[in-house]
Amino acid sequence: MKRFLVASLGCKVNQAEAASMAAQMEAQGWQRAAEGEPVELALLITCSVTGVAARQSRQMARRLRRAHPQARVVVSGCDLQAEPQAYAEAGCQLLGRSALAAWGQMVAEQAWPEYQEPPAPDAGIFCPGVQSPGRERTRGLLKVQDGCNAHCAYCIVPSTRGRSRSLPLEQAAQAFAGLGQAGAAEVVLTGIHLGRWGHDLSPRQELPALLRGLLAAHPGPRLRLSSLESEELSQDIISLATADPRLCPHFHLPLQSGSARLLKKMGRPYGPAEYARTVRSAHGALPSLCLGADVMVGLPGESERDFNDTRELLDGLPISYLHVFPYSPRPGTPAANMPGRPAAEVVKKRAAALRRLGRAKKLAFYQSQVGRTLEVIVEGSGLGRGDNYCLVRLENAPAAGTTLKVAVTGCSQEDGQPVLRGLPAQL
């Protein structure tokens, strides 16, 4: 039996695509290799969202090439689109994004197209992205949107993913129902620009219609959104979350900067005041809501005042956790040629300050949950995940995948991270 392995770096969209490609191989009789086993084929889905991600992707390609010298090492994904020569020089087979949807046919026929210059990443049909639950996963992943039309000044993704395009509602609902039938206790909805789902369809559709359609497709899984731009968290979505407990009270809203000047310079379609209004509106409607934010430090031209604007904005908002990224210039983006990048030691200091703020906010959010009752899905090792994304340490936890109502009795820290404690009562 032929063995294979699949590796992916970066976002949940990459994970979902990699899982679909692995499932297609298994359907044709291939076997996923165990740790250390030789393989006939290794597939790598790369990431280029930051310079670090691109470097890690190339390191992984070289590592796979060394570890499996007799195997075909196939590389695809965003960094392959951005820098194909780096992977050609590593001796890998190059597979452009536009060909991903034909992966099953390629594997069946052992027909690998010659890769020269990268074709447009959106030239092919919509690449599926579904990850089913398994022994170590209670959640499923469902990709419903790909590509981005925003062209923020710092971001290379529109060049590596192409224009925004959507999985039609009927197909998405069918995939969601399939995940429910496979036993998924939760489905995470993913996309590159998820809030733009449906805008390319005819007639145009909006994200709330998709959410309602998915929730109606199967009564089992709860539904979690991966990431939304703040201006796309509409009152319709907030109202749906208040009315239907299966739509998780957890939204991740990238901020990037609290400086109005920098947001405009980077091409972001909102200002600090608009972002703050959205956050406060959502928090007011859903008191147990978990709100996450991405924030970058060291953008070109970021002054001390810009940084202080960011810190003060975040400090005053009911944000539950932060993902902090030092700005990483990407060749081919407008920001890469902008002057005025802060010195490395300044960026490091600013990132550390925001991470301290993020840790304090996360602890305060967890502590605010004591006394509440959360819906929790058991994940294993005595831990569960609340509908608002909190980790909960359970006494005498039942099997993974079980859904419980948990009365939160306390909050402690494990390995520097807050964890709730609770007493479960099975539904």
C-alpha positions as CSV (number, residue, x, y, z in Angstrom):
1,M,0.0,0.0,0.0
2,K,1.3,3.4,-0.9
3,R,1.9,5.8,1.9
4,F,1.7,9.6,2.0
5,L,1.9,12.5,4.4
6,V,0.3,15.9,4.3
7,A,1.7,19.0,6.0
8,S,0.2,22.5,6.1
9,L,1.3,25.8,7.6
10,G,-0.7,28.9,8.3
11,C,-4.4,29.5,8.4
12,K,-7.4,27.2,8.9
13,V,-8.2,27.5,5.1
14,N,-4.9,25.7,4.4
15,Q,-5.8,23.1,7.0
16,A,-9.2,22.5,5.4
17,E,-7.7,22.3,1.9
18,A,-5.0,19.9,3.1
19,A,-7.6,17.7,4.8
20,S,-9.7,17.5,1.6
21,M,-6.6,16.5,-0.5
22,A,-5.7,13.8,2.1
23,A,-9.2,12.4,2.0
24,Q,-9.1,12.2,-1.8
25,M,-5.9,10.1,-1.5
26,E,-7.3,7.8,1.1
27,A,-10.4,7.3,-1.0
28,Q,-8.0,6.0,-3.7
29,G,-6.4,3.5,-1.4
30,W,-3.4,5.5,-0.2
31,Q,-2.5,5.2,3.5
32,R,-1.5,8.1,5.7
33,A,2.0,7.3,7.0
34,A,2.7,7.0,10.7
35,E,5.5,9.1,12.3
36,G,8.9,8.1,10.8
37,E,7.5,5.8,8.1
38,P,8.8,6.3,4.5
39,V,6.3,7.7,2.0
40,E,5.9,7.7,-1.7
41,L,4.3,11.2,-1.8
42,A,4.6,14.2,0.6
43,L,2.3,17.1,0.1
44,L,3.0,20.5,1.6
45,I,0.6,23.5,1.7
46,T,2.6,26.6,2.2
47,C,1.9,30.0,3.8
48,S,3.3,33.5,3.0
49,V,1.2,35.8,5.2
50,T,4.4,36.9,7.0
51,G,8.1,36.6,6.3
52,V,8.4,34.1,9.1
53,A,5.7,31.9,7.6
54,A,7.3,32.0,4.2
55,R,10.7,31.0,5.7
56,Q,9.1,28.2,7.7
57,S,7.4,26.9,4.6
58,R,10.7,26.7,2.7
59,Q,12.4,25.1,5.6
60,M,9.7,22.5,5.7
61,A,10.0,21.8,2.0
62,R,13.7,21.2,2.3
63,R,13.2,19.0,5.4
64,L,10.7,16.8,3.6
65,R,13.0,16.5,0.6
66,R,15.9,15.4,2.9
67,A,13.7,13.0,5.0
68,H,12.1,11.3,1.9
69,P,14.7,11.4,-0.9
70,Q,12.8,8.8,-2.9
71,A,9.4,10.4,-2.6
72,R,7.6,12.8,-4.8
73,V,7.4,16.1,-2.7
74,V,4.6,18.2,-4.0
75,V,4.3,21.8,-2.9
76,S,1.4,24.1,-3.3
77,G,-0.2,27.0,-1.4
78,C,0.4,30.8,-1.0
79,D,4.2,30.9,-0.8
80,L,4.5,28.6,-3.8
81,Q,2.6,31.2,-5.7
82,A,4.8,34.0,-4.4
83,E,8.2,32.4,-4.8
84,P,8.0,29.2,-7.0
85,Q,11.7,29.3,-7.7
86,A,12.6,28.6,-4.1
87,Y,10.7,25.3,-4.2
88,A,12.0,24.3,-7.6
89,E,15.6,24.8,-6.3
90,A,14.7,22.5,-3.4
91,G,13.8,19.7,-5.9
92,C,10.0,19.8,-5.2
93,Q,7.1,19.2,-7.6
94,L,5.3,22.5,-8.0
95,L,1.5,22.6,-8.0
96,G,-0.2,25.9,-8.6
97,R,-3.3,26.9,-6.6
98,S,-5.4,26.8,-9.8
99,A,-4.9,23.1,-10.1
100,L,-5.7,22.1,-6.6
101,A,-9.3,21.1,-7.4
102,A,-8.0,18.5,-9.8
103,W,-5.9,16.8,-7.2
104,G,-7.9,13.7,-7.0
105,Q,-7.7,13.1,-10.7
106,M,-3.9,13.8,-10.7
107,V,-3.4,11.2,-8.0
108,A,-5.6,8.6,-9.8
109,E,-3.8,9.0,-13.1
110,Q,-0.4,9.8,-11.6
111,A,-0.4,12.7,-14.1
112,W,1.6,15.7,-12.7
113,P,1.4,18.8,-14.8
114,E,4.5,20.6,-15.7
115,Y,4.7,23.8,-13.6
116,Q,6.4,26.8,-15.1
117,E,5.2,30.4,-14.3
118,P,2.4,30.4,-11.7
119,P,-1.0,30.7,-13.4
120,A,-3.6,33.0,-11.8
121,P,-4.4,31.4,-8.4
122,D,-8.1,31.8,-9.0
123,A,-8.1,30.4,-12.6
124,G,-9.4,26.9,-11.5
125,I,-12.7,25.9,-9.9
126,F,-13.3,26.4,-6.2
127,C,-10.9,24.1,-4.3
128,P,-12.8,22.1,-1.6
129,G,-11.8,22.5,2.0
130,V,-13.4,20.1,4.5
131,Q,-11.8,18.6,7.6
132,S,-13.9,15.9,9.3
133,P,-13.7,15.1,13.0
134,G,-11.5,12.3,14.1
135,R,-10.1,10.5,17.1
136,E,-8.2,13.6,18.2
137,R,-10.6,16.3,16.8
138,T,-14.2,17.1,17.9
139,R,-14.5,19.9,15.4
140,G,-14.8,20.0,11.7
141,L,-13.6,22.7,9.3
142,L,-15.5,24.0,6.4
143,K,-14.1,26.4,3.8
144,V,-16.8,28.4,2.1
145,Q,-14.9,31.4,0.6
146,D,-11.5,31.9,-1.0
147,G,-9.5,34.9,-2.2
148,C,-9.6,38.6,-1.4
149,N,-10.3,41.8,-3.2
150,A,-9.2,44.2,-0.4
151,H,-5.5,44.7,-1.4
152,C,-4.4,46.1,2.0
153,A,-1.0,47.7,1.6
154,Y,0.9,45.2,3.8
155,C,-0.8,42.0,2.5
156,I,0.3,39.6,-0.3
157,V,-2.7,37.3,0.0
158,P,-4.7,38.8,-2.9
159,S,-1.7,38.0,-5.2
160,T,-1.4,34.4,-3.9
161,R,-5.1,33.6,-3.6
162,G,-6.7,35.7,-6.3
163,R,-10.2,37.4,-6.3
164,S,-12.9,36.6,-3.8
165,R,-15.1,33.7,-4.7
166,S,-17.7,31.7,-2.8
167,L,-18.9,28.1,-2.4
168,P,-22.7,28.2,-3.2
169,L,-25.0,27.8,-0.3
170,E,-26.4,24.5,-1.4
171,Q,-23.0,22.9,-1.6
172,A,-22.0,24.5,1.7
173,A,-25.1,23.2,3.4
174,Q,-24.5,19.7,2.0
175,A,-20.9,19.7,3.4
176,F,-22.1,21.0,6.7
177,A,-24.7,18.2,6.9
178,G,-22.0,15.7,6.0
179,L,-19.8,17.0,8.9
180,G,-22.8,16.6,11.2
181,Q,-23.4,13.1,10.1
182,A,-19.7,12.3,10.7
183,G,-20.2,13.3,14.3
184,A,-18.7,16.8,14.4
185,A,-19.8,18.5,17.6
186,E,-18.7,21.9,16.1
187,V,-17.9,23.2,12.7
188,V,-15.6,26.2,12.2
189,L,-16.5,28.2,9.1
190,T,-13.4,29.4,7.3
191,G,-12.5,31.7,4.4
192,I,-9.8,34.2,3.4
193,H,-12.3,37.1,3.6
194,L,-15.2,35.3,5.1
195,G,-17.4,38.4,5.4
196,R,-17.4,38.7,1.6
197,W,-19.1,35.3,1.1
198,G,-21.8,35.5,-1.5
199,H,-20.9,38.8,-3.0
200,D,-19.7,37.1,-6.2
201,L,-22.7,34.9,-6.6
202,S,-25.7,35.7,-8.8
203,P,-27.9,36.9,-7.3
204,R,-25.6,38.4,-4.7
205,Q,-26.0,36.9,-1.2
206,E,-24.9,37.9,2.3
207,L,-23.2,35.9,5.1
208,P,-26.3,35.8,7.4
209,A,-28.1,33.8,4.7
210,L,-25.3,31.3,4.7
211,L,-25.3,31.0,8.5
212,R,-29.0,30.4,8.6
213,G,-28.8,27.8,5.8
214,L,-26.0,25.9,7.5
215,L,-27.8,25.8,10.9
216,A,-30.9,24.5,9.1
217,A,-29.0,21.8,7.2
218,H,-28.2,19.6,10.3
219,P,-29.4,19.9,13.9
220,G,-26.2,18.7,15.5
221,P,-23.0,20.8,15.2
222,R,-22.7,24.3,16.7
223,L,-21.2,26.8,14.3
224,R,-18.1,29.0,14.9
225,L,-16.9,31.8,12.7
226,S,-13.1,32.0,12.1
227,S,-12.5,35.7,11.4
228,L,-14.5,38.7,10.3
229,E,-13.6,42.2,9.4
230,S,-15.3,44.5,12.0
231,E,-17.5,46.3,9.5
232,E,-18.8,42.8,8.4
233,L,-20.1,41.9,11.9
234,S,-23.6,43.1,11.1
235,Q,-26.5,43.5,13.4
236,D,-28.1,40.6,11.6
237,I,-25.2,38.3,12.6
238,I,-25.3,39.6,16.2
239,S,-29.1,39.1,16.4
240,L,-28.7,35.5,15.0
241,A,-26.1,34.7,17.7
242,T,-28.5,36.0,20.4
243,A,-31.4,34.0,19.0
244,D,-29.7,30.7,18.2
245,P,-27.2,29.3,20.8
246,R,-25.7,27.1,18.1
247,L,-23.9,30.1,16.6
248,C,-21.0,30.5,19.0
249,P,-20.7,33.8,20.9
250,H,-17.1,34.2,19.7
251,F,-15.9,36.7,17.0
252,H,-12.4,37.4,15.9
253,L,-12.1,41.0,14.5
254,P,-8.8,42.0,13.1
255,L,-7.8,45.6,14.1
256,Q,-4.2,45.8,12.9
257,S,-3.7,49.3,14.3
258,G,-5.5,51.8,16.5
259,S,-4.1,54.7,14.6
260,A,-6.6,56.4,12.2
261,R,-3.6,57.6,10.1
262,L,-2.0,54.2,9.7
263,L,-5.3,52.4,9.0
264,K,-6.0,54.8,6.2
265,K,-2.4,54.5,4.9
266,M,-2.7,50.7,4.9
267,G,-6.0,50.8,3.0
268,R,-8.1,49.5,5.8
269,P,-11.9,50.3,5.3
270,Y,-12.6,51.5,8.9
271,G,-11.2,53.8,11.6
272,P,-10.7,53.3,15.3
273,A,-14.1,54.8,16.2
274,E,-16.0,52.5,13.8
275,Y,-14.1,49.5,15.2
276,A,-14.9,50.5,18.7
277,R,-18.6,50.9,18.0
278,T,-18.8,47.4,16.5
279,V,-17.0,45.9,19.5
280,R,-19.1,47.6,22.1
281,S,-22.4,46.9,20.2
282,A,-21.6,43.2,20.0
283,H,-20.5,43.0,23.6
284,G,-23.6,44.7,24.8
285,A,-25.8,42.3,23.0
286,L,-23.9,39.2,24.1
287,P,-22.5,39.6,27.7
288,S,-20.5,36.3,27.6
289,L,-19.1,37.1,24.1
290,C,-15.5,36.4,23.4
291,L,-13.9,39.0,21.1
292,G,-10.4,38.5,19.7
293,A,-8.3,40.9,17.7
294,D,-5.2,40.8,15.4
295,V,-2.9,43.7,15.8
296,M,0.4,44.6,14.1
297,V,3.3,46.6,15.4
298,G,6.1,48.2,13.4
299,L,4.1,49.2,10.3
300,P,5.9,51.6,8.1
301,G,5.7,55.1,9.6
302,E,4.4,53.9,13.0
303,S,5.3,56.6,15.5
304,E,5.2,56.4,19.3
305,R,1.9,58.3,19.2
306,D,0.4,55.8,16.7
307,F,1.5,52.9,19.0
308,N,0.0,54.7,22.0
309,D,-3.3,55.1,20.1
310,T,-3.4,51.4,19.5
311,R,-2.6,50.5,23.1
312,E,-5.1,52.9,24.5
313,L,-7.9,51.8,22.1
314,L,-7.4,48.1,23.0
315,D,-7.1,48.9,26.7
316,G,-10.5,50.6,26.7
317,L,-12.4,47.9,24.7
318,P,-13.9,44.6,25.9
319,I,-11.4,42.6,23.9
320,S,-10.9,39.1,25.3
321,Y,-7.5,38.2,23.7
322,L,-5.0,39.5,21.2
323,H,-2.9,38.0,18.5
324,V,0.1,40.3,18.1
325,F,2.3,40.3,15.0
326,P,5.4,42.3,14.2
327,Y,5.0,43.8,10.7
328,S,6.8,41.7,8.1
329,P,7.4,43.3,4.7
330,R,6.3,41.1,1.8
331,P,7.9,41.8,-1.6
332,G,5.3,42.9,-4.2
333,T,3.1,44.8,-1.7
334,P,3.0,48.6,-1.5
335,A,4.0,48.7,2.2
336,A,7.3,46.9,1.4
337,N,8.6,50.1,-0.2
338,M,7.2,52.5,2.4
339,P,9.8,54.3,4.5
340,G,9.8,54.8,8.2
341,R,9.8,51.3,9.7
342,P,10.6,51.5,13.4
343,A,13.9,49.9,14.6
344,A,13.8,46.2,15.4
345,E,14.3,46.8,19.2
346,V,11.4,49.3,19.2
347,V,9.1,46.8,17.5
348,K,10.1,44.1,19.9
349,K,9.4,46.4,22.9
350,R,6.0,47.4,21.5
351,A,5.0,43.8,20.7
352,A,5.9,42.7,24.2
353,A,3.8,45.5,25.7
354,L,0.7,44.5,23.7
355,R,1.2,40.8,24.5
356,R,1.3,41.8,28.2
357,L,-2.0,43.6,27.7
358,G,-3.4,40.7,25.8
359,R,-2.5,38.3,28.6
360,A,-4.1,40.6,31.2
361,K,-7.3,40.9,29.1
362,K,-7.5,37.2,28.6
363,L,-7.2,36.5,32.3
364,A,-9.8,39.1,33.1
365,F,-12.2,37.6,30.5
366,Y,-11.8,34.2,32.0
367,Q,-12.3,35.5,35.5
368,S,-15.5,37.2,34.3
369,Q,-17.0,33.8,33.4
370,V,-16.9,32.5,37.0
371,G,-20.5,32.0,38.0
372,R,-21.8,31.6,34.5
373,T,-23.0,28.4,32.8
374,L,-21.3,27.6,29.5
375,E,-22.1,25.0,26.8
376,V,-18.9,23.0,26.6
377,I,-17.7,20.3,24.2
378,V,-15.3,17.8,25.7
379,E,-12.0,17.7,23.8
380,G,-10.0,15.2,25.8
381,S,-7.4,15.1,28.7
382,G,-10.1,16.5,31.0
383,L,-10.5,19.7,29.0
384,G,-13.5,21.1,27.2
385,R,-14.1,24.1,24.9
386,G,-16.8,26.6,25.8
387,D,-19.1,28.0,23.1
388,N,-17.3,31.3,23.8
389,Y,-13.9,29.6,23.2
390,C,-12.9,29.4,26.9
391,L,-11.0,26.3,27.9
392,V,-12.6,24.5,30.8
393,R,-11.0,21.9,33.1
394,L,-13.7,19.2,33.9
395,E,-13.9,16.8,36.8
396,N,-14.7,13.3,35.7
397,A,-15.0,14.4,32.1
398,P,-17.0,12.1,29.7
399,A,-15.9,11.0,26.3
400,A,-14.5,13.5,23.8
401,G,-17.3,15.1,21.7
402,T,-19.8,15.1,24.5
403,T,-21.7,18.3,24.9
404,L,-22.3,19.5,28.4
405,K,-23.7,22.4,30.3
406,V,-21.0,23.5,32.8
407,A,-21.4,25.7,35.8
408,V,-18.1,27.6,36.0
409,T,-16.8,27.5,39.6
410,G,-13.3,29.0,39.3
411,C,-10.4,30.1,37.2
412,S,-6.7,29.0,37.5
413,Q,-3.7,29.0,35.3
414,E,-2.0,26.1,33.5
415,D,1.3,26.6,31.8
416,G,0.8,30.4,32.0
417,Q,-2.7,30.3,30.4
418,P,-6.0,30.7,32.1
419,V,-8.3,27.7,32.4
420,L,-11.8,27.7,33.9
421,R,-12.9,25.0,36.3
422,G,-16.5,23.7,36.3
423,L,-19.0,21.0,37.3
424,P,-20.6,19.3,34.3
425,A,-24.2,18.2,34.0
426,Q,-24.7,16.2,30.8
427,L,-27.4,17.5,28.5
